[in-house]
Amino acid sequence: MGQDQFTFSENAGNIIKEEAAKGLNPGVIVLIVVVGLVLLFLLGNYALYVYAQKTLPPKKKKPVSKKKMKRERLKQGVSAPGE
């Protein structure tokens, strides 16, 4: 029984060394996939933004009511009493 345990631990050591030599750490793979997806998302958003800017007409501004225009004129008049 002692012999079996020794060979098992020896084999485990070899497997670990082989995995380290390959350099394909599961954590690194997950990190690369996540970063890749985030970059893809950001690039897709940018592409859609540029496409929308080119194709969609500019937004129309709401017309300013006469009441607001009057209020703005009064504010400008009050803010500069020296003139």
Helices and strands as residue ranges (DSSP letters): H 2-22, H 26-55, H 66-79
